[in-house]
Amino acid sequence: MNAFDCYSIYLAIKAHFSRKGYDYFKYNGRTKASVANFNERKDRYFFEKLANKYNKQELESYFVSNFLSNSNLWVGEMNDKNFLDWKKKIQSISYLYENDLKTIVDRCGSLNNAMKCKNFSHSTVIKLYLGDHIMPETMVLLNRVTGFIERYDTLLSDSIWKNVSNLLQKYDPFVIVDYDKIKSITIGNL
């Protein structure tokens, strides 16, 4: 892994989260990055440092974890804390997901009630997510089991939901979990 490869991954993941038409997996992380443009950048040092520290898979996770907090981050503003926190979260995702489902059920009585959009307004699940009471991973996993994002996209047209919907759909392929385990946890909390 060299600095230019790191830069290419950075550009591709940044485009994945900030541009609607770009999909990191569809284009296999390819961008129109050139070595000449990279060599003109004053922030090459950051890419060299990251390339020496992480392998390709870790770099992808590093950039994803940082872009989740802000999709317009400059590489110099990224930090290891976001990455380490994200790694801890992913390693214990089943436990944290179950805790988030309990938070939802405690707030609304049932998962079904929490997911209802009444009068074209945000459901309790969306409000809990926006209030940082549940993780984005919980929203991604709930969508995998229930498919609620597609339904909400037809019901809600406000800019807040559109941004949330886009972020969750872009983040989904990066959340790798055992689907059967997540499904059984979800069913157990209905």
Residue frames as qw, qx, qy, qz and C-alpha x, y, z in Angstrom:
[[0.000, 0.891, 0.454, 0.000, 0.00, 0.00, 0.00],
 [0.432, 0.079, -0.002, 0.898, 1.46, 3.35, -1.01],
 [0.028, 0.392, 0.309, -0.866, 0.32, 6.92, -0.39],
 [0.309, 0.125, -0.437, -0.835, -1.37, 7.24, -3.79],
 [0.372, -0.247, -0.876, -0.185, -3.39, 4.05, -3.19],
 [0.179, -0.432, -0.654, 0.595, -4.47, 5.47, 0.16],
 [0.134, 0.313, -0.044, -0.939, -5.45, 8.74, -1.55],
 [0.342, -0.040, -0.701, -0.624, -7.48, 6.81, -4.15],
 [0.320, -0.388, -0.855, 0.126, -9.39, 4.94, -1.42],
 [0.078, -0.414, -0.390, 0.819, -10.01, 8.24, 0.37],
 [0.241, 0.194, -0.298, -0.903, -11.44, 9.86, -2.77],
 [0.372, -0.155, -0.822, -0.403, -13.59, 6.83, -3.60],
 [0.286, -0.450, -0.786, 0.311, -15.12, 6.52, -0.13],
 [0.014, 0.379, 0.199, -0.903, -15.61, 10.28, 0.10],
 [0.316, 0.075, -0.503, -0.801, -17.42, 10.17, -3.26],
 [0.322, -0.270, -0.903, -0.093, -19.46, 7.18, -2.07],
 [0.206, -0.536, -0.657, 0.488, -20.81, 9.13, 0.91],
 [0.001, -0.529, -0.110, 0.841, -21.09, 12.58, -0.69],
 [0.304, 0.270, -0.481, -0.777, -22.22, 11.93, -4.28],
 [0.759, 0.135, 0.371, -0.517, -25.51, 10.23, -5.04],
 [0.809, 0.488, -0.203, -0.257, -24.35, 8.66, -8.31],
 [0.346, 0.557, -0.741, 0.144, -21.14, 7.06, -7.06],
 [0.915, -0.335, 0.058, -0.216, -21.06, 3.59, -5.50],
 [0.209, -0.700, 0.683, 0.014, -17.75, 2.38, -4.07],
 [0.636, -0.079, 0.767, -0.024, -18.64, -1.27, -4.62],
 [0.709, 0.630, 0.295, -0.113, -20.13, -0.86, -8.10],
 [0.448, 0.852, -0.258, 0.080, -17.01, 0.93, -9.35],
 [0.914, -0.081, -0.220, 0.332, -14.68, -1.22, -7.24],
 [0.501, -0.718, -0.041, 0.482, -13.21, 1.89, -5.59],
 [0.545, 0.209, 0.329, 0.743, -11.97, 3.36, -8.86],
 [0.045, 0.891, 0.206, -0.403, -11.80, 7.12, -9.34],
 [0.604, 0.732, 0.044, 0.312, -10.21, 9.47, -11.84],
 [0.473, -0.828, 0.211, 0.215, -7.37, 10.21, -9.40],
 [0.733, 0.591, -0.200, 0.272, -4.03, 10.86, -11.03],
 [0.764, -0.268, -0.167, 0.562, -0.54, 10.62, -9.59],
 [0.319, 0.382, 0.061, 0.865, 0.21, 14.10, -10.97],
 [0.370, -0.695, -0.172, -0.592, -2.69, 15.65, -9.04],
 [0.815, -0.518, -0.233, 0.114, -1.73, 13.70, -5.94],
 [0.696, -0.012, -0.112, 0.709, 1.87, 14.93, -6.13],
 [0.086, 0.527, 0.075, 0.842, 0.64, 18.55, -6.23],
 [0.575, -0.702, -0.338, -0.250, -1.32, 18.16, -2.98],
 [0.026, 0.655, -0.496, 0.569, 0.13, 19.72, 0.15],
 [0.703, -0.386, 0.376, -0.464, -1.45, 17.02, 2.36],
 [0.755, 0.306, -0.574, -0.082, 0.43, 14.02, 0.89],
 [0.062, 0.395, -0.775, 0.489, 2.04, 13.47, 4.28],
 [0.633, -0.106, 0.442, -0.626, -1.29, 12.39, 5.81],
 [0.902, 0.265, -0.148, -0.307, -1.80, 9.76, 3.12],
 [0.516, 0.469, -0.682, 0.223, 1.77, 8.49, 3.49],
 [0.217, -0.335, 0.697, -0.596, 1.31, 8.20, 7.24],
 [0.786, 0.043, 0.292, -0.544, -1.99, 6.31, 6.87],
 [0.819, 0.402, -0.374, -0.167, -0.59, 4.03, 4.13],
 [0.326, 0.438, -0.764, 0.344, 2.26, 3.00, 6.42],
 [0.337, -0.218, 0.641, -0.654, -0.06, 2.39, 9.35],
 [0.702, 0.193, 0.492, -0.478, -2.99, 0.46, 7.81],
 [0.294, 0.044, 0.850, 0.434, -3.68, -2.16, 5.14],
 [0.165, -0.188, -0.523, -0.815, -6.36, -1.67, 2.45],
 [0.420, -0.529, -0.717, -0.173, -9.25, -3.14, 4.45],
 [0.400, -0.533, -0.437, 0.605, -8.35, -1.11, 7.53],
 [0.107, -0.116, 0.160, 0.974, -8.05, 2.06, 5.43],
 [0.272, -0.393, -0.631, -0.611, -11.53, 1.50, 4.02],
 [0.486, -0.612, -0.611, 0.127, -12.87, 1.10, 7.56],
 [0.373, -0.335, -0.196, 0.843, -10.85, 4.10, 8.76],
 [0.037, -0.061, -0.303, -0.950, -12.32, 6.37, 6.09],
 [0.390, -0.485, -0.677, -0.393, -15.87, 5.00, 6.51],
 [0.478, -0.553, -0.560, 0.390, -15.76, 5.54, 10.27],
 [0.238, -0.324, -0.077, 0.912, -14.60, 9.12, 9.82],
 [0.136, -0.149, -0.472, -0.858, -16.96, 9.99, 6.96],
 [0.336, -0.551, -0.762, -0.065, -19.89, 8.75, 9.07],
 [0.300, -0.597, -0.386, 0.636, -19.26, 11.63, 11.43],
 [0.184, 0.786, -0.025, -0.590, -18.91, 14.16, 8.57],
 [0.805, 0.394, 0.401, 0.189, -19.01, 13.36, 4.85],
 [0.420, 0.869, -0.050, 0.258, -16.88, 16.41, 3.99],
 [0.646, -0.694, 0.210, 0.240, -13.92, 15.74, 6.28],
 [0.416, 0.779, -0.467, 0.048, -10.47, 16.63, 5.06],
 [0.863, 0.056, -0.465, 0.189, -7.95, 13.84, 5.62],
 [0.298, 0.357, -0.499, 0.731, -6.02, 15.97, 8.15],
 [0.471, -0.358, 0.233, -0.771, -9.13, 16.25, 10.33],
 [0.875, -0.117, -0.410, -0.228, -9.68, 12.49, 10.51],
 [0.222, -0.616, 0.645, -0.394, -8.63, 10.68, 13.64],
 [0.337, 0.125, -0.931, 0.056, -7.96, 7.26, 15.08],
 [0.271, 0.056, 0.674, -0.685, -10.56, 7.72, 17.83],
 [0.687, 0.270, -0.036, -0.674, -13.45, 7.54, 15.34],
 [0.618, 0.319, -0.690, -0.198, -11.89, 4.43, 13.81],
 [0.161, 0.136, -0.896, 0.390, -11.26, 2.68, 17.14],
 [0.446, 0.129, 0.482, -0.743, -14.77, 3.51, 18.41],
 [0.718, 0.310, -0.261, -0.566, -16.24, 2.18, 15.16],
 [0.477, 0.272, -0.836, 0.000, -14.20, -1.04, 15.38],
 [0.107, -0.028, 0.817, -0.566, -15.40, -1.63, 18.95],
 [0.590, 0.233, 0.215, -0.742, -18.97, -1.04, 17.85],
 [0.694, 0.333, -0.494, -0.403, -18.72, -3.45, 14.91],
 [0.293, 0.239, -0.904, 0.200, -17.10, -6.14, 17.07],
 [0.081, 0.212, 0.829, -0.511, -20.01, -6.07, 19.51],
 [0.283, -0.048, -0.361, -0.887, -22.74, -5.20, 17.00],
 [0.469, -0.341, -0.779, -0.240, -25.18, -7.95, 18.01],
 [0.370, -0.430, -0.614, 0.549, -25.13, -6.91, 21.67],
 [0.030, -0.254, -0.065, 0.965, -25.40, -3.18, 20.86],
 [0.312, -0.154, -0.590, -0.728, -28.17, -3.83, 18.33],
 [0.445, -0.444, -0.778, 0.011, -30.16, -5.76, 20.92],
 [0.260, -0.421, -0.428, 0.756, -29.69, -2.92, 23.43],
 [0.111, 0.096, -0.227, -0.963, -30.88, -0.38, 20.86],
 [0.397, -0.308, -0.723, -0.474, -33.97, -2.50, 20.15],
 [0.396, -0.486, -0.688, 0.364, -34.69, -2.56, 23.90],
 [0.103, -0.285, -0.131, 0.944, -34.37, 1.24, 23.97],
 [0.271, -0.086, -0.495, -0.821, -36.89, 1.47, 21.11],
 [0.469, -0.392, -0.772, -0.173, -39.33, -0.97, 22.73],
 [0.324, -0.410, -0.556, 0.647, -39.01, 0.77, 26.13],
 [0.021, 0.191, -0.036, -0.981, -39.86, 4.08, 24.49],
 [0.449, 0.072, -0.364, -0.813, -42.84, 2.87, 22.42],
 [0.759, -0.046, 0.447, -0.471, -44.07, -0.42, 23.80],
 [0.848, 0.183, 0.480, 0.127, -43.28, -2.29, 20.59],
 [0.368, -0.237, 0.514, 0.737, -41.00, -2.12, 17.59],
 [0.210, 0.535, 0.714, 0.400, -44.04, -2.00, 15.33],
 [0.098, -0.919, -0.356, 0.138, -45.37, 1.16, 17.04],
 [0.387, -0.668, 0.206, 0.601, -41.95, 2.79, 16.91],
 [0.359, -0.056, 0.632, 0.685, -41.73, 2.34, 13.15],
 [0.232, 0.722, 0.643, 0.108, -45.08, 3.93, 12.27],
 [0.166, 0.038, 0.123, 0.978, -45.03, 7.28, 10.47],
 [0.057, 0.689, 0.685, -0.229, -48.12, 9.16, 11.61],
 [0.193, 0.929, 0.224, -0.221, -49.42, 12.10, 9.57],
 [0.681, 0.634, -0.049, 0.364, -46.34, 12.04, 7.32],
 [0.197, -0.877, 0.378, -0.221, -44.03, 12.87, 10.23],
 [0.331, 0.477, -0.795, 0.175, -40.92, 11.05, 11.41],
 [0.834, -0.310, -0.444, -0.101, -41.40, 7.79, 13.25],
 [0.617, -0.762, 0.194, -0.048, -40.06, 7.30, 16.77],
 [0.891, -0.044, 0.204, 0.404, -37.22, 5.20, 15.34],
 [0.478, 0.626, 0.080, 0.611, -36.06, 8.12, 13.19],
 [0.260, -0.885, 0.070, -0.379, -36.37, 10.51, 16.14],
 [0.820, -0.525, 0.187, 0.130, -34.31, 8.19, 18.34],
 [0.791, 0.209, 0.177, 0.547, -31.66, 7.97, 15.64],
 [0.236, 0.770, 0.063, 0.590, -31.59, 11.73, 15.09],
 [0.460, -0.826, 0.133, -0.296, -31.30, 12.22, 18.86],
 [0.334, 0.538, -0.739, 0.229, -28.29, 9.86, 19.00],
 [0.681, -0.322, 0.473, -0.458, -30.18, 7.38, 21.17],
 [0.911, 0.098, 0.399, 0.039, -29.65, 4.54, 18.68],
 [0.392, -0.438, 0.555, 0.588, -26.74, 3.83, 16.32],
 [0.492, 0.508, -0.351, -0.614, -26.76, 4.21, 12.54],
 [0.136, 0.209, -0.959, -0.130, -25.87, 0.50, 12.43],
 [0.297, 0.286, 0.802, -0.432, -29.17, -0.26, 14.17],
 [0.502, 0.580, 0.077, -0.637, -31.03, 1.63, 11.47],
 [0.340, 0.465, -0.713, -0.400, -29.12, -0.23, 8.74],
 [0.010, 0.047, -0.995, 0.086, -29.82, -3.61, 10.34],
 [0.401, 0.408, 0.591, -0.568, -33.49, -2.80, 10.98],
 [0.501, 0.564, -0.227, -0.617, -33.78, -1.90, 7.32],
 [0.205, 0.309, -0.898, -0.236, -32.25, -5.21, 6.28],
 [0.110, 0.184, 0.944, -0.252, -34.88, -7.06, 8.27],
 [0.276, 0.605, 0.595, -0.452, -37.91, -4.84, 7.63],
 [0.365, 0.359, 0.524, 0.680, -37.13, -2.84, 4.47],
 [0.062, -0.800, -0.470, 0.368, -38.50, 0.33, 6.08],
 [0.211, -0.447, 0.218, 0.842, -36.33, 2.81, 4.14],
 [0.054, 0.184, 0.713, 0.675, -38.08, 2.16, 0.83],
 [0.162, -0.690, -0.704, -0.055, -41.48, 2.59, 2.52],
 [0.266, -0.723, -0.221, 0.597, -40.41, 5.78, 4.31],
 [0.240, -0.164, 0.420, 0.859, -39.03, 7.19, 1.05],
 [0.057, -0.461, -0.691, -0.554, -42.58, 7.14, -0.34],
 [0.334, -0.762, -0.549, 0.080, -44.10, 8.66, 2.84],
 [0.373, -0.784, -0.048, 0.494, -41.53, 11.31, 3.79],
 [0.602, 0.645, 0.182, 0.434, -40.19, 14.00, 1.51],
 [0.236, -0.967, 0.092, 0.037, -38.41, 16.37, 3.90],
 [0.452, 0.728, -0.478, 0.194, -34.68, 17.07, 3.52],
 [0.413, -0.551, 0.659, -0.304, -33.83, 15.57, 6.93],
 [0.875, 0.033, 0.456, -0.159, -35.25, 12.18, 5.94],
 [0.760, 0.638, -0.120, 0.020, -33.67, 12.34, 2.47],
 [0.137, 0.747, -0.604, 0.240, -30.23, 12.87, 4.06],
 [0.592, -0.342, 0.667, -0.295, -30.78, 10.08, 6.59],
 [0.904, 0.300, 0.251, -0.172, -32.07, 7.71, 3.90],
 [0.606, 0.719, -0.326, 0.092, -29.09, 8.42, 1.66],
 [0.104, -0.665, 0.684, -0.281, -26.57, 7.96, 4.49],
 [0.729, -0.178, 0.596, -0.286, -28.11, 4.68, 5.65],
 [0.889, 0.431, 0.126, -0.087, -28.25, 3.24, 2.14],
 [0.446, 0.758, -0.444, 0.173, -24.65, 4.30, 1.44],
 [0.270, -0.585, 0.687, -0.335, -23.46, 2.88, 4.78],
 [0.916, -0.045, 0.175, -0.357, -25.30, -0.45, 4.47],
 [0.888, 0.345, -0.296, 0.069, -22.71, -2.40, 2.43],
 [0.258, 0.584, -0.599, 0.483, -20.00, -1.57, 4.98],
 [0.566, -0.363, 0.509, -0.537, -21.94, -3.16, 7.87],
 [0.598, 0.196, -0.758, -0.171, -21.05, -6.84, 7.70],
 [0.459, -0.261, 0.642, -0.556, -22.96, -9.05, 10.14],
 [0.029, 0.108, 0.991, 0.080, -24.62, -12.45, 10.40],
 [0.389, -0.186, -0.301, -0.851, -28.08, -11.75, 8.94],
 [0.622, -0.325, -0.691, -0.171, -29.75, -14.76, 10.59],
 [0.429, -0.263, -0.575, 0.645, -28.53, -13.68, 14.03],
 [0.064, 0.042, 0.063, -0.995, -29.76, -10.10, 13.49],
 [0.495, -0.232, -0.522, -0.654, -33.11, -11.40, 12.22],
 [0.594, -0.363, -0.711, 0.103, -33.60, -13.61, 15.28],
 [0.254, -0.211, -0.414, 0.848, -32.69, -10.70, 17.61],
 [0.248, -0.063, -0.184, -0.949, -35.23, -8.50, 15.80],
 [0.584, -0.295, -0.639, -0.405, -37.96, -11.16, 15.96],
 [0.520, -0.293, -0.681, 0.425, -37.22, -11.64, 19.65],
 [0.115, -0.249, -0.299, 0.914, -37.94, -7.95, 20.25],
 [0.253, -0.320, -0.515, -0.754, -41.22, -7.75, 18.34]]
